Amino acid sequence: MPDGDGVESLLLQLQSGNPVLIPTDTLPALAALPDHAGQIWCLKQRPLEKPLILMGADAMDLLCHARVDARREAEALASDHWPGALTLVLPSQGSMTDRLHPGASTLGMRVPDCAVTRALLARSGPLATTSVNRSGEPAATNARDAWRCFPSLSLLAPLPWPAPSGLASTVLAWSGPGEWRVLREGAVMPTGLNLKPPCSG
């Protein structure tokens, strides 16, 4: 396994259009600049209807892409749980949504609780991300497994990466004023919300 590349080197890789491998607090991530998000679907052999997550260094980088009526409630959750293992799916529109969730009107967003990755995100701007695996296969849980899955991609240094929780983030979708739907139960679960269970069937 290679030694990994620092923030400046990985930034050049991203700006050249190449996806990279990065750690997060939950699971390793495959990441690219949003303009080059299509490469992620190709690498993973992932259906286009499965969206990517927009990961950023802080809430301000992400919530600007959300529709105004959902933003205030999202800001409260972000203040309590970001950085952390909570993904918010918010109504959105514009080119960012078109790149990461083609044909839809929502966008998933998260700030990871991983200092080295936030340092990269602060330089690169928000990145299109997803778990490191071929579609339908188990997700990589460490740098070595991530590199074995995609050996042509650069890994963010230093290695070894901080140990992730191994649990996926909780995913909540805003469904209207005061209402959130649980799309996936994960590492955290906010309290004090009007939460609807996942849709069945």
PAZAPA-4460 file (N, C-alpha, C; in steps of 0.05 Angstrom, whole numbers, plus 32768, in hexadecimal, padded with zeros to 4 digits):
% residues 201
    n_x    n_y    n_z   ca_x   ca_y   ca_z    c_x    c_y    c_z   seq   type   mol
   8011   7FE8   8000   8000   8000   8000   8012   8019   8000     1      M     A
   800B   802D   7FF1   801B   8046   7FF0   801A   8055   800B     2      P     A
   802C   8069   800E   802D   8078   8027   8016   808C   8029     3      D     A
   800A   8093   8014   7FF4   80A7   8014   7FFF   80C3   800C     4      G     A
   7FEE   80D5   8005   7FF5   80EF   7FFC   7FE9   8104   800F     5      D     A
   7FF7   811A   8014   7FEE   812F   8024   7FD8   813F   8017     6      G     A
   7FCD   8153   8026   7FB7   8163   801D   7FBD   8171   8003     7      V     A
   7FD5   817D   8001   7FDB   818C   7FE8   7FDD   8179   7FD0     8      E     A
   7FE8   8162   7FD3   7FEA   814F   7FBD   7FCF   8145   7FB5     9      S     A
   7FBE   813E   7FC9   7FA3   8134   7FC3   7F92   814A   7FB6    10      L     A
   7F97   8163   7FBE   7F88   8179   7FB2   7F8F   817B   7F94    11      L     A
   7FA8   8177   7F8D   7FAF   8177   7F70   7FA2   8160   7F61    12      L     A
   7FA1   8149   7F6E   7F93   8132   7F62   7F76   8138   7F5C    13      Q     A
   7F69   8144   7F70   7F4C   814B   7F6D   7F48   8160   7F57    14      L     A
   7F59   8174   7F57   7F57   8189   7F43   7F5D   817F   7F27    15      Q     A
   7F6B   8169   7F25   7F70   815C   7F0B   7F5A   814A   7F02    16      S     A
   7F45   8148   7F13   7F2E   8138   7F0C   7F2E   811B   7F17    17      G     A
   7F42   8115   7F28   7F45   80FA   7F31   7F36   80F6   7F4C    18      N     A
   7F28   80DF   7F4F   7F1D   80D8   7F69   7F34   80D1   7F7C    19      P     A
   7F2F   80D2   7F96   7F43   80CC   7FAA   7F35   80BC   7FC1    20      V     A
   7F45   80B1   7FD3   7F3B   80A2   7FE9   7F42   80B1   8003    21      L     A
   7F2E   80B5   8014   7F31   80C5   802C   7F25   80B7   8044    22      I     A
   7F2F   80BC   805C   7F22   80B1   8074   7F0B   80C3   807D    23      P     A
   7EF8   80B7   808C   7EE4   80C6   809A   7EE0   80B9   80B5    24      T     A
   7ECE   80C4   80C5   7EC9   80B9   80E0   7EB8   80A0   80DF    25      D     A
   7EAC   809A   80C8   7E9A   8083   80C6   7EA7   806D   80B5    26      T     A
   7EAB   8072   809B   7EB7   805F   8089   7EC9   806F   8075    27      L     A
   7EDD   8062   806A   7EED   8070   8055   7EDB   8079   803E    28      P     A
   7EE3   808E   8031   7ED3   8099   801B   7EE2   809B   8001    29      A     A
   7ED4   8097   7FEB   7EDD   809D   7FD0   7ED3   80B9   7FCA    30      L     A
   7EE5   80CB   7FC2   7EDD   80E7   7FBF   7EE7   80F3   7FA5    31      A     A
   7ED8   8107   7F9B   7EE0   8115   7F83   7ED4   8131   7F84    32      A     A
   7EDF   8144   7F76   7ED2   815D   7F73   7EB7   8159   7F65    33      L     A
   7EA3   8168   7F6C   7E88   8164   7F61   7E88   8164   7F42    34      P     A
   7E99   8175   7F36   7E99   8175   7F18   7EA2   815A   7F0C    35      D     A
   7EB0   814A   7F1C   7EBA   8130   7F13   7EAC   8119   7F21    36      H     A
   7E95   811D   7F2C   7E87   8109   7F3C   7E80   80F0   7F2B    37      A     A
   7E7C   80F4   7F11   7E76   80DE   7F00   7E8A   80C7   7F01    38      G     A
   7EA3   80CD   7F07   7EB7   80B8   7F09   7EB1   80A5   7F20    39      Q     A
   7EA5   80B0   7F35   7E9F   809E   7F4C   7E8B   8089   7F44    40      I     A
   7E76   8090   7F36   7E63   807C   7F2D   7E70   8067   7F1B    41      W     A
   7E82   8070   7F0A   7E90   805E   7EF8   7EA2   804A   7F08    42      C     A
   7EB2   8055   7F1A   7EC4   8044   7F2A   7EB5   8030   7F3A    43      L     A
   7E9F   8038   7F46   7E90   8026   7F58   7E7D   8014   7F48    44      K     A
   7E79   801A   7F2E   7E65   800C   7F1E   7E4A   800F   7F2C    45      Q     A
   7E44   8027   7F34   7E2D   802E   7F44   7E17   803A   7F33    46      R     A
   7DFE   8032   7F37   7DE8   803E   7F28   7DE6   805C   7F2D    47      P     A
   7DE0   806B   7F18   7DDE   8088   7F1B   7DC8   8091   7F2E    48      L     A
   7DB4   8080   7F32   7D9E   8088   7F44   7DA6   8088   7F61    49      E     A
   7DBE   807C   7F67   7DC7   807D   7F83   7DD9   8096   7F86    50      K     A
   7DD0   80A9   7F97   7DDE   80C2   7F98   7DF8   80C1   7FA7    51      P     A
   7E08   80D6   7FA4   7E20   80DA   7FB3   7E1B   80EE   7FC9    52      L     A
   7E2D   80EF   7FDD   7E2A   8101   7FF3   7E3E   8118   7FF0    53      I     A
   7E35   8130   7FF6   7E46   8148   7FF5   7E52   814B   8011    54      L     A
   7E6D   8149   8012   7E7B   814B   802B   7E8B   8165   802C    55      M     A
   7E89   8174   8042   7E96   818D   8044   7EA5   8191   805E    56      G     A
   7EB4   81A7   805F   7EC4   81AD   8077   7EB3   81B9   808D    57      A     A
   7E9D   81C6   8086   7E8B   81D2   809B   7E6F   81D5   808F    58      D     A
   7E5D   81DB   80A1   7E41   81DC   8099   7E3C   81F2   8084    59      A     A
   7E4A   8208   8086   7E45   821E   8073   7E4B   8216   8056    60      M     A
   7E5F   8204   8053   7E66   81FA   8038   7E50   81E9   802C    61      D     A
   7E3F   81DE   803C   7E2B   81CA   8033   7E0F   81D5   8032    62      L     A
   7E07   81E2   8048   7DEB   81EA   804A   7DE3   8200   8036    63      L     A
   7DF6   820D   802A   7DF0   8221   8015   7DE3   8214   7FFD    64      C     A
   7DE5   81F9   7FFB   7DD9   81EB   7FE4   7DBD   81E2   7FEA    65      H     A
   7DB4   81E5   8004   7D9A   81DC   800B   7D85   81F1   8006    66      A     A
   7D6C   81E9   8002   7D56   81FC   7FFE   7D53   820C   8018    67      R     A
   7D4C   8225   8016   7D4B   8237   802D   7D38   822D   8042    68      V     A
   7D21   8222   803B   7D0D   821A   804F   7D17   8203   8061    69      D     A
   7D2A   81F3   8058   7D34   81DD   8068   7D4E   81E4   8076    70      A     A
   7D5A   81FB   806E   7D75   8201   8078   7D76   8207   8096    71      R     A
   7D62   8215   80A0   7D62   821D   80BD   7D62   8204   80CF    72      R     A
   7D50   81F1   80C9   7D50   81D9   80D9   7D69   81C8   80D6    73      E     A
   7D74   81C8   80BE   7D8D   81BA   80B9   7DA4   81C7   80C8    74      A     A
   7DA4   81E1   80CA   7DB9   81EF   80D8   7DBA   81E7   80F5    75      E     A
   7DA3   81E3   8101   7DA2   81DB   811D   7DAD   81BF   8121    76      A     A
   7DA7   81AC   8110   7DB2   8191   8111   7DD0   8192   810C    77      L     A
   7DD8   81A1   80F8   7DF4   81A3   80F1   7E04   81AE   8109    78      A     A
   7DF9   81C2   8117   7E07   81CD   812E   7E0B   81B8   8144    79      S     A
   7DF8   81A6   8147   7DFA   8192   815C   7E0A   8179   8154    80      D     A
   7E0B   8173   813A   7E16   8159   8132   7E2C   8159   811D    81      H     A
   7E33   8171   8113   7E4A   8172   8100   7E61   8181   810E    82      W     A
   7E79   8177   810A   7E81   815F   80FC   7E76   8146   810A    83      P     A
   7E6F   8133   80FA   7E65   811A   8105   7E56   8109   80F1    84      G     A
   7E4C   80F3   80FC   7E41   80DD   80EB   7E23   80E1   80E5    85      A     A
   7E1C   80F8   80DC   7E00   80FE   80D5   7E00   810A   80B9    86      L     A
   7DF2   80FD   80A7   7DEE   8106   808C   7DD1   8112   808A    87      T     A
   7DCF   812A   8080   7DB6   8137   807C   7DAF   8138   805E    88      L     A
   7D97   812F   8058   7D8D   812F   803C   7D79   8146   803B    89      V     A
   7D80   815A   802B   7D70   8173   802B   7D67   817A   800F    90      L     A
   7D4F   8187   800D   7D46   8190   7FF3   7D5A   81A4   7FE7    91      P     A
   7D60   81A1   7FCE   7D75   81B2   7FC2   7D6F   81B4   7FA4    92      S     A
   7D7E   81C6   7F98   7D7C   81C9   7F7B   7D96   81D6   7F71    93      Q     A
   7D9A   81D4   7F57   7DB2   81DF   7F4B   7DC6   81CB   7F42    94      G     A
   7DDD   81D5   7F3A   7DF0   81C4   7F2D   7DFC   81AF   7F3F    95      S     A
   7DFF   81B6   7F59   7E0A   81A2   7F6C   7DF8   818A   7F6E    96      M     A
   7DDE   818E   7F70   7DCB   8178   7F71   7DCC   8168   7F57    97      T     A
   7DCE   8175   7F41   7DCF   8168   7F27   7DE7   8156   7F25    98      D     A
   7DFE   815E   7F31   7E16   814E   7F2F   7E16   8136   7F42    99      R     A
   7E0A   8139   7F5A   7E0C   8123   7F6E   7DF2   8113   7F70   100      L     A
   7DDC   811E   7F67   7DC2   810F   7F68   7DB2   8116   7F50   101      H     A
   7DBB   810C   7F38   7DAF   8114   7F1F   7D91   810F   7F1E   102      P     A
   7D82   8123   7F14   7D66   8120   7F11   7D55   8122   7F2A   103      G     A
   7D62   8127   7F41   7D54   8129   7F5A   7D54   8145   7F65   104      A     A
   7D48   8149   7F7C   7D47   8164   7F88   7D4F   8164   7FA5   105      S     A
   7D60   8150   7FAD   7D6B   814F   7FC8   7D89   814A   7FC6   106      T     A
   7D97   8151   7FDC   7DB4   814D   7FDD   7DBB   8145   7FFA   107      L     A
   7DCB   8130   7FFC   7DD5   8127   8016   7DEF   8135   801C   108      G     A
   7DF2   813D   8036   7E09   814E   803E   7E14   8144   8059   109      M     A
   7E2E   8147   805D   7E3A   8140   8077   7E55   814D   807A   110      R     A
   7E5C   8154   8094   7E76   815D   809B   7E82   8147   80AC   111      V     A
   7E98   813A   80A3   7EA3   8123   80B2   7EB3   812C   80CA   112      P     A
   7EB3   811C   80DE   7EC3   8121   80F7   7EDF   8114   80F3   113      D     A
   7EEE   811F   80E0   7F08   8115   80DA   7F19   812D   80D2   114      C     A
   7F2C   8134   80E3   7F3A   814E   80DF   7F4A   814F   80C5   115      A     A
   7F57   813A   80BE   7F68   813B   80A6   7F57   813D   808D   116      V     A
   7F40   8131   808D   7F2E   8133   8076   7F21   814F   8075   117      T     A
   7F1A   815A   808C   7F0F   8175   808B   7F24   8189   8082   118      R     A
   7F3E   8184   8088   7F53   8195   807E   7F54   8195   805F   119      A     A
   7F50   817D   8054   7F4F   817B   8037   7F36   8189   802C   120      L     A
   7F1F   8185   8038   7F06   8191   802F   7F07   81AF   8031   121      L     A
   7F16   81BA   8045   7F19   81D7   8047   7F28   81E3   802F   122      A     A
   7F39   81D3   8023   7F49   81DC   800C   7F3A   81D6   7FF2   123      R     A
   7F2E   81BF   7FF0   7F22   81B6   7FD7   7F06   81C1   7FD3   124      S     A
   7EF8   81C8   7FE9   7EDB   81CD   7FE8   7ECD   81B2   7FEA   125      G     A
   7EB2   81B3   7FEC   7EA3   819A   7FEF   7EA9   8186   7FD9   126      P     A
   7EA9   816C   7FE1   7EAF   8156   7FCF   7E97   8143   7FCD   127      L     A
   7E94   8138   7FB5   7E81   8122   7FB2   7E8D   8109   7FBD   128      A     A
   7E7E   80FB   7FCE   7E8A   80E4   7FDC   7E76   80CC   7FDD   129      T     A
   7E82   80B5   7FE3   7E73   809D   7FE7   7E85   8088   7FF4   130      T     A
   7E7B   8072   7FFD   7E8B   805D   8009   7E9E   8051   7FF5   131      S     A
   7EB4   8045   7FFF   7EC8   8039   7FED   7EC1   801C   7FE9   132      V     A
   7EB6   8016   7FD2   7EAF   7FFA   7FCB   7EA4   7FFA   7FAF   133      N     A
   7EA5   7FE3   7FA2   7E96   7FDF   7F8A   7E78   7FDB   7F91   134      R     A
   7E67   7FE4   7F80   7E4A   7FE3   7F86   7E42   7FC6   7F8D   135      S     A
   7E35   7FC3   7FA4   7E2B   7FA9   7FAD   7E3F   7F9A   7FBE   136      G     A
   7E57   7FA4   7FC1   7E6B   7F97   7FD2   7E6E   7FA6   7FED   137      E     A
   7E79   7F98   8001   7E7D   7FA5   801B   7E8F   7FBE   8019   138      P     A
   7E89   7FD2   802A   7E99   7FEA   802A   7EB4   7FE5   8038   139      A     A
   7EC9   7FF2   802E   7EE3   7FF1   803B   7EE1   7FFF   8056   140      A     A
   7EF1   7FF4   8069   7EF0   7FFF   8085   7F0B   800B   808D   141      T     A
   7F1F   8009   807C   7F39   8014   8083   7F48   801B   8069   142      N     A
   7F5F   8028   806C   7F6E   8032   8055   7F78   801B   8043   143      A     A
   7F81   8006   804F   7F8B   7FEF   803F   7F75   7FE3   802D   144      R     A
   7F5D   7FDF   8039   7F47   7FD4   8029   7F3E   7FE8   8014   145      D     A
   7F3E   8002   801A   7F37   8016   8006   7F4A   8015   7FEF   146      A     A
   7F64   8014   7FF5   7F79   8013   7FDF   7F76   7FFA   7FCF   147      W     A
   7F70   7FE3   7FDC   7F6D   7FCA   7FCD   7F55   7FCB   7FBA   148      R     A
   7F41   7FDA   7FC2   7F29   7FDD   7FB1   7F2F   7FEF   7F99   149      C     A
   7F3E   8004   7F9D   7F45   8017   7F88   7F62   801E   7F89   150      F     A
   7F74   800C   7F81   7F91   800F   7F84   7F9D   8026   7F73   151      P     A
   7F8E   8030   7F5F   7F99   8045   7F4F   7F94   8061   7F5B   152      S     A
   7F85   8063   7F71   7F7E   807C   7F7D   7F91   8083   7F94   153      L     A
   7F95   809D   7F98   7FA5   80A7   7FAE   7F96   80A7   7FC8   154      S     A
   7FA5   80A1   7FDE   7F99   80A2   7FF9   7FA3   80BA   8007   155      L     A
   7F92   80C6   8018   7F99   80DD   8028   7FAC   80D5   803F   156      L     A
   7FC3   80E2   8041   7FD5   80DD   8057   7FCE   80EF   806F   157      A     A
   7FD6   80E8   8087   7FE9   80D2   808E   7FDA   80B8   8091   158      P     A
   7FE9   80A2   808E   7FDF   8087   8093   7FED   807C   80AC   159      L     A
   7FE0   806A   80BC   7FC5   8061   80B8   7FB1   8077   80BE   160      P     A
   7F99   8073   80B2   7F83   8086   80B7   7F79   8083   80D3   161      W     A
   7F6D   8098   80DE   7F5F   8095   80F8   7F4A   807F   80F6   162      P     A
   7F47   806F   810B   7F34   8059   810A   7F18   8063   8107   163      A     A
   7F09   805B   80F3   7EED   8064   80F0   7EDB   8053   8102   164      P     A
   7EC3   805D   8106   7EB0   804E   8116   7EA7   8034   8109   165      S     A
   7EA9   8033   80EE   7EA0   801C   80DF   7E82   801B   80DB   166      G     A
   7E74   802F   80E7   7E57   8032   80E3   7E51   8048   80D0   167      L     A
   7E3E   8043   80BE   7E36   8058   80AB   7E29   806F   80BA   168      A     A
   7E28   8086   80AE   7E1B   809D   80BA   7DFD   8099   80BA   169      S     A
   7DF0   80A5   80CE   7DD3   80A7   80CE   7DCA   80BA   80B8   170      T     A
   7DB5   80B3   80A9   7DAC   80C4   8094   7D8F   80CD   809A   171      V     A
   7D8C   80E7   809C   7D71   80F3   80A1   7D6A   8105   8089   172      L     A
   7D51   8103   8080   7D47   8113   806A   7D32   8126   8074   173      A     A
   7D35   8140   806E   7D20   8154   8075   7D08   814F   8063   174      W     A
   7CF1   814C   8070   7CD9   8146   8061   7CC4   815C   8064   175      S     A
   7CCA   8172   8071   7CB8   8188   8075   7CBE   8195   808F   176      G     A
   7CB2   81AC   8095   7CB7   81BB   80AD   7CB4   81AA   80C6   177      P     A
   7CCA   81A7   80D5   7CC9   8197   80EE   7CC8   8179   80EA   178      G     A
   7CCC   816F   80D2   7CCA   8153   80CD   7CE3   8148   80BF   179      E     A
   7CED   8132   80C9   7D04   8125   80BD   7CFE   8107   80BB   180      W     A
   7D08   80FB   80A5   7D04   80DE   80A1   7D1F   80D0   80A4   181      R     A
   7D1F   80BA   80B2   7D38   80AA   80B5   7D3B   8099   809C   182      V     A
   7D50   809F   808C   7D55   808E   8075   7D68   8078   807C   183      L     A
   7D79   807C   8090   7D8C   8067   8099   7D93   806C   80B6   184      R     A
   7D90   8058   80C6   7D9A   805A   80E2   7DB8   8054   80E2   185      E     A
   7DC7   8065   80EF   7DE4   8061   80EF   7DF0   8068   810A   186      G     A
   7E07   8076   8109   7E18   807A   8120   7E0C   808D   8135   187      A     A
   7DFB   80A0   812D   7DEF   80B3   8140   7DD1   80B5   813A   188      V     A
   7DC2   80BD   814E   7DA6   80C2   814A   7D9D   80DB   815A   189      M     A
   7D98   80F1   814C   7D90   8109   8159   7D76   8105   8169   190      P     A
   7D74   8113   817F   7D5C   8112   8190   7D4C   812C   818D   191      T     A
   7D33   812A   8196   7D22   8142   8196   7D17   814A   817C   192      G     A
   7D17   8137   8168   7D0D   813C   814E   7CF4   812C   8149   193      L     A
   7CE3   8136   8137   7CCC   8127   812D   7CD6   8115   8117   194      N     A
   7CDF   80FD   811F   7CEC   80EA   810B   7CD7   80D6   8101   195      L     A
   7CD7   80D4   80E7   7CC6   80BF   80DA   7CD8   80A7   80D4   196      K     A
   7CCE   808F   80D7   7CDE   8077   80D0   7CE3   8075   80B2   197      P     A
   7CF6   8064   80AB   7CFB   8060   808E   7CE2   8056   8080   198      P     A
   7CDF   805D   8067   7CC8   8053   8057   7CCC   8035   8053   199      C     A
   7CB7   8026   8054   7CB8   8009   8050   7CAE   8003   8034   200      S     A
   7CB7   7FEB   802A   7CAE   7FE3   8010   7CBB   7FF0   7FF9   201      G     A
***
